[in-house]
């Protein structure tokens, strides 16, 4: 009984692997042989809304199709995206200081500070600016790039958000929401004015 069950499972497994790997086409390359069809002809006496082609198919030269990249697998029967090539980027620290901060507002009118440069260097500059600004600060151990501050007897968080080589600094409340724009502007202005040269 066990021999029959084992043999059956082995045959099923091998047949499924064979179908998927070798000669069975799944129709994913049918687009290569697609033909352009003429628009549907509607009898003149039939009333219809006006139609326009929302996604017209472009006419492509046959030579361009022959020279196009082939996205089929090694057997030529299935569509297969090429593997990404290893892209090794070596970042060499330049030792340059972050850019001068810019007071900006986003599309919702929320005040922010934008600083270009490496986030680690910007963070060190931010700590120095907050210290000089006489803000009662405490680096948040749970959240990276978050500095808890006390301003006018209320607790706020300065959060640095890196995006590529650009960083934005926003002021948040305990619920992780942006605070009132007037208070945020006051705090960010203090940081801006005391930013290390």
C-alpha positions as CSV (number, residue, x, y, z in Angstrom):
1,X,0.0,0.0,0.0
2,X,2.7,2.5,1.0
3,X,4.8,1.6,-2.1
4,X,1.8,2.3,-4.4
5,X,1.1,5.6,-2.7
6,X,4.8,6.6,-2.8
7,X,5.1,5.6,-6.4
8,X,1.9,7.5,-7.3
9,X,3.1,10.7,-5.6
10,X,6.4,10.5,-7.3
11,X,4.9,10.1,-10.7
12,X,2.5,13.0,-10.1
13,X,5.3,15.3,-8.8
14,X,7.6,14.5,-11.7
15,X,4.8,15.0,-14.3
16,X,3.9,18.4,-12.8
17,X,7.5,19.5,-12.8
18,X,7.9,18.3,-16.3
19,X,4.9,20.1,-17.6
20,X,5.9,23.4,-16.0
21,X,9.5,23.2,-17.0
22,X,9.7,21.7,-20.5
23,X,7.3,21.7,-23.4
24,X,4.0,23.1,-22.2
25,X,3.3,26.7,-23.3
26,X,1.0,28.8,-21.0
27,X,0.1,31.4,-23.7
28,X,2.2,34.1,-22.2
29,X,4.0,34.8,-25.5
30,X,0.9,35.0,-27.6
31,X,1.3,38.8,-27.7
32,X,4.1,38.4,-30.2
33,X,1.7,37.1,-32.8
34,X,-1.2,39.5,-32.1
35,X,-2.9,41.1,-35.1
36,X,-4.4,44.5,-35.3
37,X,-8.1,44.3,-35.9
38,X,-10.3,46.9,-37.7
39,X,-12.8,48.7,-35.5
40,X,-16.2,47.1,-35.0
41,X,-18.5,48.2,-37.8
42,X,-22.0,49.2,-36.5
43,X,-24.9,49.3,-38.8
44,X,-25.8,52.9,-39.8
45,X,-29.4,52.6,-38.6
46,X,-28.4,51.6,-35.1
47,X,-28.1,54.4,-32.5
48,X,-25.0,54.3,-30.3
49,X,-23.0,56.6,-28.2
50,X,-19.9,58.0,-29.9
51,X,-16.9,55.9,-29.4
52,X,-13.2,56.6,-29.3
53,X,-10.2,54.4,-28.8
54,X,-9.1,54.9,-25.2
55,X,-6.0,52.8,-25.6
56,X,-5.1,52.7,-29.3
57,X,-2.4,50.2,-30.1
58,X,0.6,51.8,-31.8
59,X,1.7,50.5,-35.2
60,X,5.2,49.0,-34.8
61,X,7.7,48.4,-37.6
62,X,8.5,44.7,-38.1
63,X,12.2,45.4,-37.9
64,X,11.7,46.9,-34.4
65,X,9.9,43.8,-33.3
66,X,12.7,41.6,-34.5
67,X,15.3,43.7,-32.6
68,X,13.2,43.9,-29.5
69,X,14.4,42.2,-26.3
70,X,13.3,38.6,-26.1
71,X,11.5,38.0,-22.8
72,X,11.1,34.2,-23.2
73,X,12.6,31.5,-21.1
74,X,15.5,29.3,-22.3
75,X,13.0,26.9,-23.9
76,X,11.2,29.7,-25.8
77,X,7.8,28.7,-24.6
78,X,7.0,31.1,-21.7
79,X,7.3,34.8,-20.8
80,X,10.1,35.4,-18.3
81,X,11.4,38.7,-17.0
82,X,15.2,39.0,-17.0
83,X,16.9,38.9,-13.7
84,X,18.1,42.2,-12.4
85,X,21.8,42.7,-12.8
86,X,23.9,43.2,-9.7
87,X,24.5,46.8,-9.2
88,X,27.3,47.5,-6.8
89,X,27.3,51.1,-5.6
90,X,30.1,52.2,-3.4
91,X,29.3,55.2,-1.3
92,X,32.4,57.1,-0.4
93,X,31.9,59.6,2.4
94,X,32.9,63.1,1.2
95,X,33.2,64.5,4.6
96,X,31.1,67.5,3.5
97,X,28.7,69.1,5.9
98,X,25.0,69.0,5.3
99,X,23.4,71.9,3.4
100,X,22.0,74.9,5.1
101,X,18.4,74.1,6.3
102,X,15.4,75.5,4.5
103,X,12.1,76.3,6.2
104,X,9.4,75.0,4.0
105,X,5.7,74.0,4.1
106,X,4.2,71.0,2.5
107,X,1.1,70.9,0.4
108,X,-1.1,70.8,3.6
109,X,0.5,73.9,5.1
110,X,2.6,71.9,7.6
111,X,5.9,73.6,8.4
112,X,9.0,71.5,7.9
113,X,12.8,71.9,7.6
114,X,14.5,70.5,4.6
115,X,18.2,69.6,4.8
116,X,20.3,68.0,2.1
117,X,23.1,65.6,3.2
118,X,23.8,62.3,4.8
119,X,21.2,61.6,7.5
120,X,23.8,60.7,10.2
121,X,25.6,64.1,9.7
122,X,22.2,65.9,9.6
123,X,21.2,64.2,12.9
124,X,24.4,65.4,14.6
125,X,23.8,68.9,13.4
126,X,20.2,68.7,14.7
127,X,21.4,67.6,18.1
128,X,23.8,70.5,18.3
129,X,21.1,73.0,17.1
130,X,18.5,71.7,19.7
131,X,21.1,71.9,22.4
132,X,22.0,75.5,21.6
133,X,18.3,76.4,21.3
134,X,17.8,75.6,25.0
135,X,15.2,73.0,24.2
136,X,15.0,70.3,26.9
137,X,15.9,67.3,24.7
138,X,16.0,63.5,25.2
139,X,17.0,61.2,22.3
140,X,14.3,58.6,21.8
141,X,15.8,55.1,22.3
142,X,12.9,53.3,20.7
143,X,12.6,55.3,17.4
144,X,15.6,56.1,15.2
145,X,16.0,59.8,14.2
146,X,13.5,61.0,16.8
147,X,14.3,63.6,19.4
148,X,11.8,64.2,22.2
149,X,11.7,67.9,23.3
150,X,9.9,70.0,25.9
151,X,8.7,73.4,24.6
152,X,6.4,75.7,26.6
153,X,5.8,72.9,29.2
154,X,4.5,70.5,26.5
155,X,6.2,67.3,25.1
156,X,6.8,67.1,21.4
157,X,9.0,65.0,19.1
158,X,11.3,66.2,16.3
159,X,11.5,63.5,13.7
160,X,14.1,63.4,10.9
161,X,12.9,61.6,7.8
162,X,15.6,60.8,5.3
163,X,14.7,60.4,1.6
164,X,17.7,59.7,-0.5
165,X,20.1,62.6,0.1
166,X,17.4,64.9,1.3
167,X,16.0,65.0,4.9
168,X,12.9,66.6,6.3
169,X,12.4,67.5,9.9
170,X,8.9,67.7,11.3
171,X,7.4,68.3,14.8
172,X,4.9,65.7,16.1
173,X,2.7,65.3,19.2
174,X,2.5,62.2,21.5
175,X,-0.1,60.7,19.0
176,X,2.4,60.9,16.1
177,X,0.4,63.7,14.5
178,X,1.7,67.0,13.3
179,X,1.3,69.7,15.9
180,X,-0.3,73.2,15.4
181,X,1.4,75.1,12.6
182,X,2.2,78.1,14.7
183,X,4.0,76.2,17.5
184,X,5.8,74.0,14.9
185,X,7.0,77.1,13.1
186,X,8.3,78.6,16.4
187,X,10.2,75.4,17.2
188,X,11.6,74.9,13.7
189,X,12.6,78.6,13.6
190,X,14.6,78.0,16.8
191,X,16.4,75.0,15.2
192,X,16.9,77.0,12.0
193,X,18.4,80.0,13.8
194,X,20.8,77.8,15.9
195,X,21.9,75.5,13.1
196,X,25.7,75.1,13.2
197,X,27.5,77.0,10.5
